[in-house]
Amino acid sequence: MGKIKIALLHLLPIAGDVEHNQKLIEQAIHIASNNNAEWIITPELCVSGLQFNHKIGTGWINKQPDAWMNNLGRKLKNLKSTVFLGCPEKGSDGELYNSVFVIDKKGHLIGKQSKISVIDDWSASGSIRANKNRQC
């Protein structure tokens, strides 16, 4: 059986500082990919930081992939790594979800999963859902 190199990113995102966190994520992904990580896994809610809603609310949360996630997907084409990205999202139903997105080595969003058991005051419980391949 083959081995796969996995990078678990131990980052310190700042709650509510989305732009800072996005730059931090991009830098960490680049470092992990340069160290030949095939899978790169970010922390939960890495884009927003934990407990972001008390600082910036939830009105900024977009349907995904948004412009930044699309741009990240384009960058991944050059890095040859699959990323598991913790990011809040607005669902097609208008509900907000604490989700993880899987962006493959070709920059395609190949899957996502929303947290099923939530304890916060801003997100809805997700369910196991199928996702058709979507270009990031």
C-alpha angles and dihedrals in degrees: 000000000000124000127234124207112227126191116203104198111222098197134160104223115189113239108249098002097110096166093051091047093050091053090047091051093049092050092048093047090051092051093047092048091049086056089056098254109167094191121035117192122194125201122266112284090002093157095055103024121234118296091015094145093074089059107035106009123222104279092100094059111114139197108264140278091042125176094279094048090048090052091048089053090054090052091050090061087070096042099051096218133122114231129206103202124195107214138146115243142187109233125221085255090061092248120128120238139191098227145172119218125203114214113184131216091271092056095254122140098232101172149348138195129197122214108267100198110046129185100176128093100238109051135070124226112265129213133213104280135180117234126200115221110274128185113245 
